């Protein structure tokens, strides 16, 4: 197996066709096809098939693709490490970020990071489990800042708790139940959770079953904070937000955080990374910038910034 074959395989997966992969790599379609066909002949197994929509990977192709992504990522990390030792900081740092961190402390952290490593390119993904887990696994992501992984994944990933915060039930201003004082009053409401299907049972246990309440009949899932905000602002759907998200200007202007007799949820944000793969110097630098930005909030002149800080408990 050769490096250029892995690059071709990954490019085909990312672009969806042989021709597009060839353009991305700066080679001819014939050369791209040859690279994969030689790999298939060497391994004596089909990896990629043509279809009406472009290409499709076989089961073996999908398995090898995961290894190929990890190898390409490690090669890039090796190059970055050598660049660092030469006093050069180049490359890409890919991070999964939970929405409320993205809307609160991330901008200051990015600004500080850019002064320290101006040649590094940053790439961000929404930090939901079903988005970050496969990308952490194949090396596309360096690390993620988000909710801890389920216990079943602890063997694959390390998790370092950074901070914790409480959550609140939120509705639009003017909602028929904006004066409700108990979760029980929302049993017939439609809910929208900005979590993954894999986390749905955990939410049911920590929010509803803990208080002897059944899970509401209709629970929708949004894999984007923007989608969740749009629906909450213009419908009677109910949701749960971490307090830093409640304190963002858009949420304060359009939503109402309810004071209920039940405790809703405690959210922890952890640094999640692939086990056995140390964080790069760029990743360590970014995390340092993030913590500096969060701690600076305690003395910030901006009252909105101070409110965000007061809603957090730092765990490191």
Secondary structure, DSSP 8 states (H G I E B T S, - for coil): --HHHHHHHHHHHHHSSHHHHHHHHTS-HHHHHHHHHHHHHHHTS--EEEETTEEEE-HHHHHHHHHHHHHHHHHHHHHHHHHHHTT---EEEEEEE-HHHHTTTHHHHHHHHHHH-TTEEEEEEE--HHHHHHHHHHTS-SEEEES---GGGTTTEEEEEEEEEEEEEEEETT-TTTT--SGGGGTTSEEEESS-GGGHHHHIIIIIGGGT----SEEEE-S-HHHHHHHHHHSS-BEEEEHHHHTSHHHHHHEEE---SS---EEEEEEEEETT----HHHHHHHHHHHHHHHHGGG-S-HHHHHHHHT-EE--
